[in-house]
């Protein structure tokens, strides 16, 4: 299910956002580039829709303050790490 905010942009599926954030949290302190994350996250590297969903999920996570982007590299924010440590598994 996609949410459509008033700006008209279609947000990526929440499952993709959760998967991306969980992957970055699991790998912390390792930082991945966008392309490394996409290679690890998608089943078919030639599937534009899957690649685009991951890119859009990263954009939403960055905008919401859960993921930092430093140049080409992505990593979870301090807030995401603290929540992850506090949340039951």
C-alpha distances in whole Angstrom, upper triangle without the diagonal:
4,7,10,13,16,17,15,14,10,9,9,6,8,9,11,13,14,15,17,18,20,21,23,24,25,27,29,31,31,29,27,27,24,25,26,23,21,24,23,19,19,20,21,23,23,19,19,15,15,18,16,13,15,17,15,14,17,18,15,17,21,20,19,22,21,22,26,26,30,31,29,28,26,26,25,26,29,26,24,27,28,25,24,28,28,25,25,24
4,6,10,13,14,12,10,6,6,6,6,8,10,11,12,14,16,16,18,20,21,22,24,26,27,28,31,30,28,26,26,22,24,25,22,20,23,23,19,19,21,22,22,22,19,17,14,14,16,14,11,14,15,12,12,15,15,13,15,18,17,17,20,20,21,23,24,28,29,27,27,24,25,23,25,27,25,23,26,28,25,25,28,28,25,27,26
4,6,10,11,10,9,6,6,8,8,9,12,13,13,15,17,18,18,21,23,23,24,27,28,29,31,31,29,27,27,23,25,27,23,22,25,25,22,21,24,25,25,25,22,20,17,17,19,16,13,16,16,13,12,16,15,12,15,17,16,15,19,19,20,23,24,27,28,27,27,24,25,23,24,27,24,22,26,27,24,24,28,28,25,27,26
4,7,8,6,6,5,6,10,11,12,16,16,15,18,20,20,21,23,25,25,27,29,31,31,33,33,30,29,28,24,26,28,25,24,27,27,24,23,26,26,26,26,23,21,17,19,20,16,15,17,17,13,14,17,15,13,16,18,16,16,20,20,21,24,24,28,29,28,28,25,26,25,25,28,26,24,28,29,26,27,31,30,28,30,30
4,5,6,6,7,8,11,13,14,18,17,16,19,21,21,21,24,26,26,27,30,31,31,33,33,30,29,28,25,27,29,26,25,29,29,25,26,28,29,29,29,26,23,20,21,22,18,16,19,18,14,15,17,15,12,15,17,14,14,18,19,21,23,23,27,28,27,27,25,26,24,24,27,24,23,27,28,26,27,30,30,28,30,30
4,5,8,10,11,15,17,18,21,21,20,23,25,24,25,28,29,29,30,33,34,34,36,36,33,32,30,27,30,32,29,28,32,32,29,29,31,32,31,31,28,25,23,24,24,21,20,22,21,17,18,20,17,15,18,19,16,17,20,22,23,25,25,29,29,29,30,27,28,27,27,29,27,26,30,31,29,30,33,33,31,34,34
4,6,9,11,14,17,18,21,21,19,23,25,24,24,27,29,28,30,32,33,33,34,34,31,30,28,25,27,30,27,26,30,30,27,27,30,30,30,29,26,23,21,23,22,19,18,20,18,15,17,18,15,14,17,18,15,16,19,21,22,23,23,26,27,27,27,26,27,26,26,29,27,26,30,31,29,30,34,33,32,34,35
4,6,9,13,15,17,20,19,19,22,24,23,24,27,28,28,30,32,33,33,35,34,31,30,28,25,27,29,26,25,28,29,26,26,28,28,27,27,24,21,18,20,21,17,16,19,17,14,16,18,15,14,18,19,16,18,21,22,23,25,24,28,28,27,28,26,28,27,27,30,28,27,31,32,30,31,35,34,33,35,35
4,6,9,12,14,17,16,16,19,21,19,21,24,25,24,26,29,30,30,32,31,28,26,24,21,23,25,23,21,25,26,23,22,25,25,24,24,21,18,15,17,17,13,13,15,14,10,12,14,12,11,15,16,14,15,19,20,20,21,21,24,24,24,24,23,24,24,24,27,26,24,28,30,28,28,32,32,30,32,32
4,7,9,11,14,13,13,17,18,17,19,22,23,23,25,27,28,29,31,30,27,25,24,20,22,24,21,19,23,23,20,20,22,22,22,22,19,16,13,14,15,12,10,13,13,9,11,14,12,11,14,16,14,15,19,19,19,22,21,25,25,24,24,22,24,23,24,27,25,23,27,29,26,27,30,31,28,30,30
4,7,8,11,10,10,13,15,14,15,18,19,19,21,24,25,25,27,26,24,22,21,18,20,22,19,17,21,21,18,18,20,21,21,21,18,16,13,13,14,11,9,11,11,7,8,11,9,8,11,13,12,12,16,16,16,18,19,22,23,22,22,19,20,20,21,24,22,20,23,25,23,23,27,27,25,27,26
4,6,8,7,7,10,12,11,13,15,16,17,19,21,22,23,25,24,22,20,19,16,18,19,16,14,18,18,14,14,17,18,18,18,15,14,10,10,11,9,6,8,9,6,6,9,9,8,10,13,13,13,16,15,15,18,18,22,22,21,20,18,19,18,20,23,22,19,22,24,22,21,25,26,23,25,24
4,5,5,7,9,10,11,13,14,16,17,19,20,22,23,26,25,23,21,21,18,19,20,17,15,18,18,14,14,16,18,19,19,16,15,12,11,13,11,8,9,12,9,8,11,12,11,12,15,15,15,18,16,17,20,20,24,25,23,22,19,20,19,21,24,22,19,22,24,21,20,24,24,22,23,22
4,5,5,6,9,10,11,12,14,15,16,18,20,21,24,23,22,21,21,18,20,21,17,16,19,18,14,15,18,20,21,22,19,18,15,13,15,14,10,11,13,11,8,11,13,10,10,14,14,13,15,14,15,18,20,23,25,23,22,18,18,17,18,21,19,16,19,20,17,17,21,21,18,19,18
4,5,5,6,9,10,10,12,14,15,16,18,20,23,22,21,20,20,18,19,19,15,15,17,16,12,13,15,17,19,20,17,17,14,12,14,14,10,10,13,12,9,12,14,12,12,16,17,16,18,15,16,19,21,24,25,23,22,18,18,17,19,22,20,16,19,21,18,16,20,21,18,18,17
4,5,5,6,9,10,10,12,14,15,17,18,21,20,18,16,17,14,16,16,12,11,14,13,9,10,13,15,16,17,15,14,12,9,11,11,7,7,10,9,6,9,12,11,10,14,15,15,16,14,14,17,18,21,22,20,19,16,16,15,18,21,19,16,18,21,19,17,21,22,19,20,18
4,5,5,6,8,10,11,12,14,16,17,19,19,17,16,16,14,16,16,12,12,16,14,11,13,16,18,18,20,18,17,14,12,13,12,9,8,10,9,5,7,9,8,7,11,12,11,13,10,11,14,15,19,20,19,17,14,14,12,14,17,16,13,15,18,15,14,18,19,17,19,17
4,6,5,6,8,10,10,12,14,15,18,18,17,16,18,16,18,17,13,14,17,15,12,14,16,19,20,22,20,20,17,14,15,15,12,11,13,12,9,10,13,11,9,13,15,13,14,11,12,15,17,20,22,21,18,15,14,12,14,17,15,12,14,16,13,12,15,16,14,15,14
4,6,5,6,9,10,10,12,14,17,16,16,14,16,14,16,14,11,11,13,11,8,11,13,16,17,19,17,18,16,12,13,14,11,9,12,13,9,10,14,13,11,14,17,16,16,13,13,16,17,20,22,19,17,14,14,13,16,18,17,14,15,18,16,13,17,18,16,17,14
4,6,5,6,9,10,11,12,15,14,13,11,12,11,13,12,8,9,12,10,7,10,14,16,16,18,17,17,15,12,12,13,10,7,10,11,7,7,11,11,9,11,14,14,14,11,10,13,13,17,18,16,14,10,10,10,13,16,16,12,14,17,15,14,17,19,17,18,17
4,5,5,6,9,10,11,13,13,12,12,14,13,15,14,11,13,15,13,11,14,17,20,19,22,21,20,19,16,15,16,13,10,12,12,9,8,11,11,8,10,13,12,11,8,8,11,13,16,18,16,14,10,9,7,10,13,12,9,10,13,12,10,13,15,14,16,14
4,6,5,6,9,10,13,13,13,13,15,15,17,15,12,14,15,13,11,14,17,20,20,23,22,22,20,17,17,18,15,13,15,16,12,12,15,14,11,14,17,15,15,11,11,14,16,19,21,19,16,13,11,9,12,14,14,10,10,13,12,9,12,14,12,13,11
4,5,5,6,9,11,11,11,10,13,13,14,12,9,11,12,9,8,12,15,18,17,21,20,20,19,16,15,17,15,12,14,15,12,12,15,15,13,15,18,17,16,13,11,14,15,17,19,17,14,11,10,10,13,15,16,12,12,15,15,12,14,17,16,17,14
4,5,5,6,9,8,8,8,11,11,13,11,8,12,13,11,11,14,17,20,19,22,21,21,21,17,16,18,16,12,14,15,12,10,14,14,11,12,16,15,14,10,9,11,12,14,16,14,11,8,6,6,10,12,13,10,10,14,14,11,14,17,16,18,16
4,5,5,8,9,10,11,14,15,17,15,12,15,17,14,14,17,20,23,22,26,25,25,24,20,20,21,19,15,17,18,15,13,16,16,12,14,17,16,14,10,10,12,14,16,19,17,14,11,8,6,9,11,11,8,7,10,10,8,10,13,12,14,13
4,6,9,9,11,12,15,16,17,15,12,15,16,13,13,17,19,22,22,25,25,25,24,21,20,22,20,17,19,20,17,16,19,19,16,17,20,19,18,14,13,15,17,18,21,19,15,13,10,10,13,14,15,12,10,13,13,10,11,14,14,15,12
4,6,5,8,9,12,14,15,12,11,14,15,12,13,17,19,21,21,24,24,25,24,21,20,22,20,17,18,20,17,15,19,19,16,17,21,20,18,15,13,14,15,16,18,16,13,11,9,10,13,14,16,13,11,15,16,13,14,17,17,18,16
3,5,7,9,13,15,17,14,13,16,17,15,16,20,22,25,23,27,27,27,26,23,22,23,22,18,19,21,18,16,19,19,16,16,19,19,16,13,11,12,14,14,17,16,12,10,7,7,10,11,13,11,9,12,14,11,12,16,16,18,17
4,6,10,13,16,18,15,14,18,19,17,18,22,24,26,25,28,29,29,28,25,23,25,24,20,21,23,20,17,20,21,17,17,21,20,17,15,13,12,14,14,16,15,12,10,8,9,11,11,14,13,10,14,16,14,14,18,19,20,19
4,7,10,13,14,11,11,15,15,14,15,19,22,24,22,25,26,26,26,23,21,23,22,18,19,21,19,16,19,21,17,17,21,21,18,16,13,13,13,13,15,13,10,9,8,10,13,14,17,15,13,17,18,16,17,20,21,23,21
4,7,10,12,9,9,13,14,13,14,18,21,22,20,23,24,23,24,21,19,20,20,16,16,18,17,13,16,18,15,14,18,19,16,14,11,10,10,9,11,9,6,6,5,9,12,14,16,14,14,17,19,17,18,22,22,24,23
4,6,8,6,6,9,10,10,12,14,18,19,16,20,20,20,21,18,15,17,17,13,13,16,15,12,15,17,15,14,18,19,17,15,11,11,10,10,11,8,5,5,7,11,14,16,19,16,16,20,21,19,21,24,23,25,23
4,5,5,6,9,10,11,12,14,18,18,15,18,19,18,19,17,13,15,16,12,11,15,14,11,13,16,15,14,17,19,18,16,12,11,9,9,9,5,4,6,9,13,15,19,20,18,19,22,23,21,24,27,26,28,26
4,6,5,6,9,10,10,12,16,16,13,15,16,14,15,13,10,11,12,9,8,11,11,8,11,14,13,12,15,17,17,15,12,12,9,11,10,7,7,7,10,13,16,19,21,18,19,23,23,22,24,27,26,28,26
4,5,5,6,9,10,11,14,13,10,13,14,13,15,13,9,11,13,10,9,13,13,11,14,17,16,16,19,21,20,19,16,15,13,14,13,9,9,10,13,16,19,23,24,22,22,26,26,24,27,30,29,30,28
4,5,5,6,9,10,13,14,11,14,15,15,17,14,11,14,15,11,12,15,15,13,16,18,17,17,20,22,21,19,15,15,14,14,14,10,9,10,12,15,19,22,23,20,21,24,25,22,25,28,27,28,26
4,5,5,6,9,12,13,11,14,14,15,15,12,10,12,12,8,9,12,11,10,13,15,14,14,18,19,18,16,13,14,13,14,14,11,10,9,11,13,16,19,21,18,18,22,22,19,22,25,24,25,23
4,5,5,6,9,10,8,11,11,11,12,9,6,9,9,6,8,11,11,10,13,15,15,16,18,20,20,18,15,16,15,17,16,13,12,12,14,16,19,23,23,20,21,25,24,22,25,27,26,27,25
4,6,6,8,9,6,10,11,12,13,10,9,12,13,10,11,15,15,14,17,19,18,19,22,23,23,21,18,19,17,19,18,15,14,14,16,18,22,25,26,23,23,27,26,24,26,29,28,29,26
4,6,8,10,9,13,13,15,15,12,11,14,13,10,13,16,14,14,17,19,17,19,22,23,22,19,17,18,18,19,19,16,14,13,15,17,20,23,24,20,21,24,24,21,23,26,25,25,22
4,7,9,9,12,12,13,12,9,8,11,10,8,11,13,11,12,15,16,15,17,20,20,21,18,16,18,17,20,20,17,15,14,15,16,20,22,23,19,20,23,22,20,23,25,23,24,21
4,6,6,9,8,10,10,6,7,10,9,8,11,13,13,13,16,18,17,19,22,22,23,21,19,21,20,22,22,19,18,17,18,19,23,26,26,23,24,27,26,23,26,28,26,27,24
4,6,9,8,11,11,8,9,13,12,12,15,17,16,17,20,21,21,23,25,26,27,24,22,24,24,26,25,22,21,20,22,23,26,29,29,26,27,30,28,26,29,31,28,28,25
4,5,5,9,10,8,9,12,13,12,15,17,17,18,21,22,23,24,27,28,29,26,24,26,24,26,26,22,22,21,23,25,28,31,32,28,29,33,31,29,32,34,32,32,29
4,6,8,10,8,7,11,12,11,13,16,16,17,19,21,22,23,25,26,27,25,23,24,22,24,23,19,19,19,22,24,27,30,31,28,29,32,31,29,32,34,32,33,30
4,6,9,9,8,11,13,13,14,17,18,19,20,23,23,24,26,28,29,27,25,26,24,26,24,21,22,22,25,26,30,33,33,30,32,35,34,32,35,37,35,36,33
4,6,6,6,9,10,11,13,14,16,17,19,20,22,23,25,26,28,26,24,26,24,26,25,22,22,22,24,26,29,32,32,29,31,34,32,30,34,35,33,34,31
4,6,5,6,8,10,10,12,14,15,16,18,20,21,22,24,26,25,23,24,22,24,23,20,21,21,23,25,28,31,31,28,30,33,32,30,34,35,33,34,32
4,6,5,6,9,10,10,12,14,15,16,18,20,21,22,24,23,22,23,22,25,24,21,22,21,23,24,27,30,29,26,29,32,30,28,32,33,31,32,30
4,5,5,6,9,10,11,13,14,15,17,18,20,21,23,21,19,21,20,23,23,20,20,18,20,21,24,28,27,24,26,29,27,25,29,30,28,29,27
4,5,5,6,9,10,11,13,15,16,17,19,20,21,20,18,19,18,20,19,16,17,16,18,20,23,26,26,23,25,28,27,25,29,31,29,30,28
4,5,5,6,8,10,11,12,14,15,16,18,20,19,17,19,17,20,19,17,17,16,19,20,22,26,26,23,25,28,27,26,29,31,29,30,28
4,5,5,6,9,10,11,12,14,15,16,18,17,16,18,17,20,20,18,18,16,18,18,21,24,23,21,23,26,24,23,27,28,26,27,25
4,5,5,6,9,10,10,12,14,15,17,15,13,15,14,17,17,15,14,12,14,15,18,21,21,18,20,23,22,20,24,26,24,25,23
4,5,5,6,9,10,11,12,14,16,15,12,14,12,15,15,13,13,11,14,15,18,21,21,19,21,24,23,22,25,27,26,28,26
4,5,5,6,9,10,11,12,14,14,13,14,13,17,17,15,16,14,16,16,18,21,21,18,21,24,22,22,25,27,25,27,26
4,5,5,6,9,10,11,12,11,10,13,13,17,17,16,15,12,13,13,15,19,18,15,18,20,19,18,22,23,21,23,22
4,5,5,6,8,10,11,9,8,9,9,13,14,12,11,9,10,11,13,16,16,14,16,19,18,17,21,23,21,24,23
4,5,5,6,9,10,10,9,10,9,13,14,13,13,11,13,13,14,17,17,15,18,21,20,20,23,24,23,26,25
4,5,5,6,9,9,9,11,12,16,17,16,16,13,14,13,13,17,15,14,17,19,18,18,22,22,21,24,23
4,5,5,6,5,5,8,10,14,16,15,14,10,10,9,10,13,12,10,13,16,14,15,18,19,18,21,20
4,5,5,6,5,6,7,11,13,13,12,9,10,9,9,13,12,11,14,16,16,16,20,21,20,23,23
4,6,8,8,9,10,13,15,16,15,13,13,12,12,15,13,13,16,18,17,18,22,22,22,25,25
4,6,8,10,12,15,18,18,17,14,13,11,10,13,11,10,14,15,14,16,19,19,18,22,22
4,6,7,10,13,16,17,15,12,11,9,7,9,8,8,12,13,12,14,17,17,18,21,22
4,7,10,13,16,16,14,10,9,6,5,8,7,5,9,11,10,11,14,15,15,18,18
4,7,10,13,13,10,7,6,4,5,9,9,8,10,13,13,13,16,17,17,20,20
4,6,10,10,8,6,5,6,6,9,11,10,12,14,15,15,18,20,20,23,23
4,6,7,6,5,7,9,9,13,14,14,15,18,19,19,21,23,24,27,26
4,6,5,6,8,11,11,14,16,16,17,20,21,21,23,25,26,29,28
4,6,8,11,14,15,18,20,19,20,23,25,24,26,29,29,32,31
4,7,10,14,15,19,21,19,20,24,24,24,26,29,29,31,30
4,7,10,12,15,18,16,17,20,21,20,22,25,25,28,26
4,7,9,13,15,13,13,17,18,17,19,22,22,24,23
4,7,9,12,10,10,13,14,13,15,18,19,21,20
4,7,8,6,7,10,11,10,12,15,15,18,18
4,5,5,6,9,10,11,12,14,15,19,19
4,5,5,6,9,10,11,12,14,18,18
4,5,5,6,8,10,11,12,16,17
4,6,5,6,9,10,10,14,14
4,5,5,6,9,10,13,13
4,5,5,6,9,12,13
4,5,5,6,10,11
4,5,5,8,9
4,6,8,9
4,7,9
4,6
4
